[in-house]
Amino acid sequence: MDSLGEETWDTVICGTGLSQSLLALALSRSKKRILHLDPNDFYGEHEAALSLQEADSWARAHASPGNILQLENQPTPSKQDPDKLIAQVSDAADRSSEEPNLVDAAKSATVDILSGIDGNIFRNAHVWKHPNAEAQGLSFPRAYSLALAPQIIHTKSRLLSQLVLSKAYRQIEFLAVGSFFIYSTVGSVPGARLARIPSSREDVFSAQSIPARSKRKLMKFLKFVIDYDSDEHKPIWQEKADQPLSAYLVDEFNLDKNLGDSILALTLCLDGNVTVKDGLATVHRHLTSIGLFGPGFCAVYPKWGGMSEIAQTCSATSQAIARLVAIIDSPLQSLFETLAEGAPTPAVAMVAFPSGSLSDDSQPSSGVPVYAFVHSSDTGECPSGQSVVYLTMQATPLSSHALDSALIALLQAVMPTAAILYKLYYEQAITARNSSVTSQSGAIVFEFPSPSLGLAYDDESLDAVKEAWRLVMKDEASDDSFMQFEDREGLGDDDDD
């Protein structure tokens, strides 16, 4: 670190989360001297991908007081205080050049410090491990890469466009997100089932469980939402823009509860109360993303650890979510069928549990939906023959029980003999979503907003990256140059994969 203090830096980026890493990518051809730091001893910050050993230590560092983990004692990873790290950098502006420090800001008029630090947003973490996990097939710790932010990326996302323009896509392998399922109880038939959510004309007319009359109503809605923002259709919904989408589906399209729940599931809304305006926009994004990069899928997922892999390349009543990550000793193969000719084999499937679908005699319903992303071993997150399930819901006093219930219900519906080898539970809060710019000891400090709690990447996150980029580039900034790079010398189209 002393050697770094001998250098002059234009910008210090503190944190290796997705936003900070995208900013580092945007500045990589700017001729600015950039120092990229992280107070953690792992990469990716809030979007990190952890081995089992790292996950165990991370859970200890974010456990609730008095929580006892069912694990062998291991040292908690060292971590420098983020506020102290920023203070070290800022105070350097007032020090003489003879005193070595993290950054010798005395050699520069101002230093831009761009940070994603927003306090400890994780809490109540704990781990469970099968008592005979190794005998059941749990592999060595680094055979796993558990993502803290397993977000899918719709193919129409601005993020993908920026990765293409910046040529960063060459370092990332994207996998297809396949079918979207919904969990539902079947009338008088004991048990439950998973039904594939129809999202195209072919899906609708091939679905045997939907009556012909309901198919016509569903097709009417799908055609409407494809063109919902047109001058013809806007007046139909704008007066009800802030009303619940669930009621709008009944009032305007006469969809029954099962079809309504399926449409709501496509919004990935965690509290189940999405508005007409937001709901139509998210369903439109889902439908118009289908087939954009190839047949049979609407979204992608980065291999080897989700949003952490991109980082390394480059209105709820409670603003918190609860997550459960589980390693399963089965590939759950039936969830990853290829449905369209020429489509890639999907590596991710989504299962939605509507509000009230998980109530039982021992516990009341949590009142909010639960979403499960099931990842095959093709993601590189687990060994072959296993799978990883990421379950998410809005945090409630019943979160831990509800997520466990959803996991058990999922396995009972897909592979009743499957065993759970490992579970990591945690809650993630959200702080102020607005970015901020302050001045500290001659340095301009930009703080990124808290990461989105959504299950799909939020393109608005790119706006904060661009704002920070403009702060650094000043008069050199222009929209045409943001994350748009020419190929480096010696690298051409023949190098594309």
C-alpha positions, 0 to 999 in steps of 0.5 A, a space after each residue: 500500500 505504501 507504493 500506491 502512496 507514491 503515485 498520483 491518482 485522478 480517481 479512487 473507486 472504493 468497492 468492487 460491486 457492479 456499479 463501481 466495476 462498470 464505472 471502472 470499465 467506463 473510465 478504462 480508456 479515459 487516460 485517467 489514473 484510476 485506483 480501484 480498492 475494496 475493503 473486503 477480501 473478496 470481489 463483488 461487494 453486494 453482488 459477490 459470488 462466494 465459495 462455501 467457506 467464504 459463505 460460512 465466514 460471510 454469514 458469521 460476519 452478518 449474523 444477528 446477535 446471539 445467532 449460532 451457526 451450525 458450522 465448525 469454528 472458522 475465523 471471520 475474514 478481515 475487513 477494513 472499516 469502509 468509513 476509515 478507508 474513505 477518511 484515509 483517502 480524503 485526509 491525504 489531500 491535506 498531508 504533505 507529499 513526504 508522508 506516504 499514504 493510500 493515495 498521495 492526493 497532495 500531488 493532485 488538485 482534487 481526487 474523485 472518490 467514488 464509493 458504493 459504501 452505504 453501511 451494512 445492509 445485510 443482517 440475520 444471516 445463518 447457515 444450515 448444513 446437512 449432518 451427512 452432507 459430504 456422504 450425500 455428495 456435498 463437494 469441496 468448498 470451491 466447487 460452489 459459487 453462491 451468488 448474493 445477487 442472482 438477478 436475471 438480465 432481460 435481453 432488452 436491458 440497457 446493460 447488455 447493450 453497454 457491454 456490447 458497445 464496450 466490448 466487455 461481453 467477450 469476457 462473459 459467458 451468458 446462459 439462457 433463462 428458460 421457463 417461468 413456472 407458477 406453483 398452484 394447488 390442483 382442486 381436489 387432487 392431493 398435492 400441488 403442481 408447477 404450471 408453465 406460464 404461457 407468454 407467447 401465442 404458441 404457449 397459450 394454445 399448447 397449454 392443455 390446462 387452460 380452457 379455450 375461452 380463457 385462452 382467448 382472454 389471455 391472448 387479448 391481454 398479451 396482444 394489448 401489452 405488446 403495444 400498451 404504450 401506443 397512442 391507441 392503447 395508452 388512454 385505455 390504462 392511463 386513468 388507472 395507472 396507479 391502481 393494482 394490476 391484479 384488479 385491472 386484469 379482472 376488470 378489463 380482461 376478465 382473467 380468472 385468479 390463476 391467469 391473473 397470478 401468472 401475469 403477476 408472476 412475470 412482473 417479479 414484484 416482491 410485495 404482490 401489489 404492482 401498479 398498472 403502470 409498472 406491471 404493464 411495463 415489466 410484462 412488456 419487457 418480458 414479452 418483447 425480450 423473447 427471441 431477441 437473442 435466439 428462440 425460446 428465452 427472454 433473459 440471460 444469466 452470467 456464468 460463474 456467479 451472476 452479477 459478480 462475474 460482470 463486476 469482475 469484467 469490467 414500494 414495499 412496506 418494509 424495504 428489505 428482502 429475505 433470501 434463501 440459497 440452497 444446494 440440492 443433490 439433484 439436477 432437477 432436470 425437468 425444469 430445464 427443458 428446451 421448448 423451441 427448436 434451435 433454442 439453447 438449453 436453459 440454465 435458469 428456471 423461475 418458479 413463482 409461489 403466489 401470495 397465500 399458496 404456501 399456507 398450512 396448519 402450522 403457520 399462516 400465509 406470509 401474505 406476499 409471493 415467493 420467487 425461486 430461481 433454480 440454477 443448473 450446474 451449467 452456471 458453474 455454481 455447483 458440481 454436475 448432478 446438483 443444482 442451486 435454488 435461490 429463493 427471495 421474498 419481501 422480509 416479514 416475521 415469517 420469512 425464514 419459515 416461508 422460504 423453507 416451505 417454498 423450497 420443500 414445496 418446490 422439491 416435492 413438485 419436481 423431485 421428492 427424493 432430492 435432499 438439501 445439502 446446504 442452506 444460507 439464509 440472510 436478509 438484505 435491507 435498502 438504504 436511500 436510493 439516491 446517489 450523493 456528491 459531497 466534498 471532503 478535504 479537497 476531494 469530491 466524493 460520489 456515493 452510489 445508491 444502495 443496490 436494487 432489491 429487484 430480481 431482474 437487473 434494474 437499468 436505472 442503476 446505469 444512470 448512477 454509473 453515468 453520473 459518476 463518469 460525468 463527474 470524473 470526465 467533466 468537459 470531456 464527457 459526451 453521451 456518444 463516448 460513454 462505455 463505447 470503445 473501439 477494438 484495441 490494436 490487434 483485436 478484431 472480429 476474428 477474436 469474437 466468440 
